[in-house]
Amino acid sequence: MTQLAQAKRGIITEEMKQVAEDEHLEPEVIAEGVAKGSIVIPKNINRKFNPRGIGEGLKTKVNANFGTSEVHNLLEEELEKLRVAVEAKADSVMDLSTGGDLNAIRQEILKRSPLMVGTVPIYQIMVEFACRGETHGEITPDDIFSVIEKHAQQGVDFITIHCGVTRDSVERLEKEGRIGGIVSRGGAFLIRWMEHHGRENPLYQDFGRLVEIARNYDVTLSLGDGLRPGAIADATDRCQVQELVTLGELAHYAFDQDVQVMIEGPGHIPLDQIVLNVQLEKALCRGAPFYVLGPLPTDIAPGYDHITASIGGAIAAAAGADFLCYVTPAEHLRLPTVEDVREGVIAARIAAHCGDVVKGVKGARQLDEEMSGRRKALDWEEMYKLAIDPQRAREMRRQSEAYIEKVCSMCGKFCSIRMDGQREVKKGPIKST
C-alpha cells in the first residue's frame, strides 16, 4: 500500500515515524496530515533513504535542480552538484537532464542521492525522439506512459506531470496576449503534440493510467504548471487559474485512488499577488502541498535571480507554500555551476526559514533567539554552528583584521554589544520628578 493508503487506514509507517522525528512532532500528527492529503512523503518503494515530509505544519522544504543539456553533458559535474546540494542541506533534488544517456544518468543520481529525487519524464520523451530524427507526430500516448513507468521503476520519488495543459486551457492561452508566452518546456512540448494530432493531452485524458503507475510504486505526483507565467505581467491570468482548477480536480481523483499529490505553482509573480496565489492553490486543491518555483517578483535581475527568488519564496512560505524550488544566479542565462547550486540552495533555505518563523513551525523561532543570544555573548564559534551557511560565516569572519578579538572590524573598540555589557543597570522603581 502507498503511504496515503496506510494513513487512511490508521497505519503509522516507519517513514511517518522518521518524518515525525525530523520535525519534532508526534507520528500521529504526520499520519493525520498524510491521510487528509495536506502532507506527502515522496519515497518510491524501490528506494531506501530517510524520507522528508512536505506539507502543512512541517518545515518548508527546498529542492535543487540540475542536469545535463545537449550542449553541456558532464556526468561527473552533475554528481558534484548533487554532492554540494546535499552538503548545503537541500531536502530534495531533481534531475532535469536532456543530454547524454538519460537512463544511466538518472540511475547514477538515484544510487548516490540520500535525498528525495524528482524528474520530469516528458523531457526524456522529447530528447529520445529528437535524437532519432522523429517528429511529434510519431510519438504515441503509449510512448509517453512507457517513459513515465521507466522512471517509476528506476526509483524516482516524485515526478512533474503537466496534466493541466488541456485543449480548453490552450484556447484560453491564445486569447490572453501574454508577454512571456509559454515558458514550460513540458507545457510547450505537449501543446505542439496536441496541435499536431488535434487531440486532447493524453496525460489529462488518460489520467487514470498515470495514477495507476504512481500507485504501483508509491510515486508522488507533482502536478506541474505547464501554463505558468514567465513574466510578472502574465501572473494570475485566466489560463493559469484555469489550469490550477483542473489540477485541483485531478488531485482530488488521485487522492481517492490513494496516490500522493502536490501542486506546482508559478513562476513569476509580483509581490502583491504571491499570497493570493498560495491561497488560491490551497482553496482549489483541498490543501494539497504547494511547490513553487521561486517565485520571482521581478523580471530584471538576471545574475541575481537567487536573491529575487528568495524574496518571493519567503513571502510564499509565510503564506503557506510548503516546498520551494531553488533558483540559482544562472537562471535565465545558462546551466548552473557547482557554486551556483550551492548559492541557490542557501538562498532558498533562508527564504524557507523566514517563512517557517511566520508559520510558527516548531523550533524555527527558537533558532533565531539562540543566535541572538550567541551574538550578545560574542560567541563566534556557536554563531557559526547556528548559521544557515557556517562555512561562509567563518570565512568572512577570518577576513577581519579583528579576527582574534571579541569584536568585528566594523566597530572595533566602539562595539555596541561590549559597551552595553559594561553598563551598570540600576534596578528598582522609577522615581518621578
N, C-alpha and C positions, 0 to 999 in steps of 0.2 A: 504493500500500500504506500501511497505517497505520504509526505509529511502532513498534507492537508487532510487526507482521508483518515489518518490516525488521530489527528487532533479533533476532528469531528466526532470520533468515537470515544473521546476522553482518554486516549493513549498518550502518555508523555514519552517521547522518544529520547534516545541518547543525544541526538542533535539538539533537541529542545533544551535538554539539561545543559549542554555545552554553551548554548546561546545565553541561557539564564545566568550561568556563571560569569560569562564575559560581561554581561550587562548589570550584574549585581542585583538581579531580580529573582523572584521565585519561578520555578519551572511552570507552575500553573498559569502564571501571567503570560508566559510565552505561548503555551499551548492554547490559551483562550484567544490570543491575538491571531495565531495561525488558523484556528477554527473559524474565525469570522472574516478572514481574508485581509486583515489590516497589517499582518506580519507575514513575510515569506522567509524561508530558509533555503536558498538556492544550493542544492547539493545533489548532483547526479548519483544514482545508485551505483554507478561504476567507478566512483572516485572515493578515495579516503583522505580526508583532511579535516581540520577543525573548522566547522562552518560558522558563518556570521548570520545574524538576523537583520532584516531590513524592514522597518515599518514603525508604526505608532508606538511611542513611548520608549523607543530604543535610540542609541546614539546614531546620529546622522552618518551614513557610510559614504566612502569615497572610492570611485573607480578610476583606474588608469588605462587609457587606450594606447596601444602601439601595434606594430605590424609592418610587414614588408610592403613594397609597392613595385609596380612594373619597372620603375627606373632606379629603385634603391632596394636591393634584395640581399641583406646580410643577416643570416640567421643568428650568428654569434652576437651581433649588435642588439638584436631584439631580445635575446636571452639576457643580455646585460641590462637592458631596460627593465625586464622583469625583476631582476635582482635588485635594482635600485628602487623600483616601486615597492617591493616588499620591505626593503630597508627603511624607506620613508614612511612606512606604515599605511599604505593603501589597504583597502578592505577587499578589493577585487581587481581583476584585470580583464580587458577584452582584447582578443586577438582579431585585428581587422586586416589581416594580410591579404594582399591582392597580387603578390608576385612570388614566383618560385613554386615549390611543391607544397601546396597548401595543407594537404593531409599530414605530411611529415612535420611541417612547422607547428601545426596545431597540436599534434601528438607530443612533440617535444615540450611545448609550453605546458600542456596538461600534466606531463610527467614531472616537471620541475616546480610547478606553482603550488605553494602551500595555501593559496587563496582561491576564492571562487573564480571561475573562468567563464567568460561570456564570449559569444561570437555573433556574427551577422551572416547566416548561411547564404543569403541571396548574393553576397559578394563572390562566393566560390562559383555559383552558377554563372554569373557574368563573366568571370575570368576564364573558366574552362571552355565555354562556348566561343569566346573571343579568340582563345588560343587555337581552336580548331577551325577558325575562319567561318564559323557558323553564325547565323543571324537570330534575332529574337523570334522569328517565325518558326524556327526549328526546335525551340525549347517547349517542352510539354509540361503540364502540371505534374506528371509523374516524375519528370526530371527534377523539378523543384522540391517535391516531397522526399525524393530519394536522398538529396544532399542534406536536407534537414535531419533525416533519420541517421545519416552518417555521422553528423556532428553529435547527435544524442548518443549513439553507440560508442563513440570515442570517449565520452565522459564529460561533455560540456555541461555546465551547471545552469546557465541561463542563455536564452537566445533572443535576439531582437528580430521581431517579425512584423512586417508592415501590412497588417491586415485591414487597416482603416482607409487605405487608398482604394476607394471604390469608384465606379463609373459616375455615381452621383456627386461625390466629393470632387472629382476631377473636373466635372462640368461646372461646378461652382467655382473652382480654382480659376478656370478660364475667364470667368466674369469679374474676378477680383481686381485685375490690373496690378498685380504685385510688382514691387520694385525688384525684390530679390528672387522672385520665381520659386523654383524647386531647388532646394539645397541638399536634400537627402539622396544619396546615391541609390539606396534601395527603392525609395519612392520613385525616382526618375526612371529606373530600370523597369519597374512594374507598370508605370504609365505607358512607356513605349511598348511593352508587351501587350497590354490591354488594347492600345490603339491599333497595333498590327493585326491582332486576332479579332477585334471587335467583340471581345468577351469581357466578363467580369474578372476581377482579381481572384485567382484560384485560392489564395490564402484566406480570402473572405468567403468565397462561395463554398469552399470545402473546409471550413474552419474545424469541423468535427474530426476530420482526418489529422489535422495538426494537433488537436487536443489529445487524440489517442496516442500519438507518438510521444508527446510530452508526458502523459500519464505513465506510459510503459517504463520510462527512465527517470521519472520524477524531475524532469527539466522544468525550470520556472520560465514561463512565457513573459518576455518583456515586450509588451505591445508597443511597437515603435511608431513614432510620429513622422510618417513619410511626407506630410504636408506642413511640417514645422516652419515657422518663419525664419528666414536667414537675414532679415533686416528688421530693425525695430519698427520701421514704418508699416511692416506687414503683420505685426503681432496682433493676436486675438481677432483675426478676421474670420469671416463666416466659414471658409473651408477648413481652417484649423479647428474651429469649435465643432463643426460637423464631424470631423474625423474623431475628435475626443468623445463625442456622443456615441459613435459607432464602437469605439474601443471599450467604452463603459458597458455596452450591451454584450460584447464578446467576452469581456472579463466576467460578467455575470454567468454566462454559459459555461465558461471554463471552470469557474468556482463550483458550479453544480456538478461538474464531472470530476471533482477532486484534484484539479490542476491548479498549482500556484501561479499567480499573475501579479505583475506590476505594470505600471503605465509610464511610458516615456513622454517627456514634455519638452517644450521649446527651451532653448533656442535663443533667439534674440528678442528681448522684451524690454521696453522702457521701465524704469524703476516703479512708476505709478501703476503698472499692470502686473507686477510679479505676484503680489499677494492674491489678486483676483484670479490669476491662472492656477495657483495652488488650490484656492477654494473651489474653483470650477471642477478641477480633477477630483477632489475629494467628494464633492457632491454628486457628480455624474458617474463616478466609478466606485461608489459604495465604500469609500475609504481605503481603496487599494493603495499600496505603497507607490509613491511618486518619485520617478527617476528623471532628474533634469540635467540637461547639458548646459552647465553654467548656472543660470542663464546669463547672457551678456547684455547689459543695459545700454551699451553704446556700440556703434559700428566703426569708430575712428581711432582705435587703439591697437593696430597691428604691431606685433612685437611685445605688447604688454597685455595681451588678452587673458593671461592667467590672473592678472590683477582685476581686469574688468569682470571676469567670471567669478572671482572671489567676492566682489561687491554684490553681484546679483545672487550668488549662491548663499551668502549669509542671510539675505532677506528671504529667499525662498525657503531655506532651512528653518528660519524663525517662524515662518508662516505655516510650516508643516510638511515641507518636502523631506523625503526620507533618504534619498540617495543622490549624491552629486557626482556627475561625470566630470572629471577634471578637464581643464583647458590649459594648454601649455603656451609659453611665449611664441611658439612657432605656429599657432593656429592661424589658418588662412594663408600661410606663407610657404610651409614645407613640412616634411616629416620631422617629428621632434627628435632631438638628440637625447643622449642619456641624461645630460644635465637638464634639458628641458623637461624630461619626465619627472625628475626629482623636484624641480621648482613647481611644476604643475600640481603634484601630489601635496606638497606643503601648503600651497596657496588654497587648495580645496579643503584641506584639513582645518586651516584657520577659519574658513567660512563655515564649515560644519560645526566646529566648536562654538563659534559665535551664535549659531542657531540653537545649539543644544542648551546654552545658558538661558536663552529666552524661553525655550520649550520646557524648561525645568527637568531635563534629562538627569537622572540620578548621578551625582558626583561631578557634574560639569562645573557648576559654580564653585564648588569646593576647591577645584584645581586652581582657579583664579585667586581665591582667597589665600591658598597656601603659597602661591607665587608672590602675592603681595607681602605676606609675612616674611618670606625669604629676602625680598628686596629691602624691607625695613631693617632686617638684620645684616644687610650687605653680605649675605651668604652666597657667594658666586657659585660654588660647586652645586649647591642644592637648586639654584636657579637654572643651571644648565640641565639638570635632571628633569626639571618640570617643564622645560621649554618644548614646544612642538618640534623645533629643529635644534636639538642640543649641539650638533656639530657646528652649525652656522653661528650660534650664540658664543660658543667657546672661541671660534676662530676670530670673530670680531673683537671680543674682549682681549685676545692676545695681541691685537694690533694697537692697543692703547699703550701710551707711554707710562701710564699708571697701572700697568697690569698687575704688579705685585703689591700695589697699595689697596687700601679698603675704600677707594674712590674710583671714579672714572675720569678720563681725561677731559670731559666736558666741564665738570665743576671743580675738580681738584679739592683744595682746602676749603672751598666755599660750598661743599656738598650739603644740600639742604637736609638730607637724611641724618648726617652726622650732627649738624647743628641742632636739629630737632631733638636728637637723642641726648644732647648735652644740656637741654633746658631743665630747669628745676620747676616741675609742675606743682603748683601750690593747690592743695585740695581744701575744700571747706566751702561754707556758704558765701555767696557773692554779696558784698556789702553795698548797699545803695548809698548814693551821695546826695 
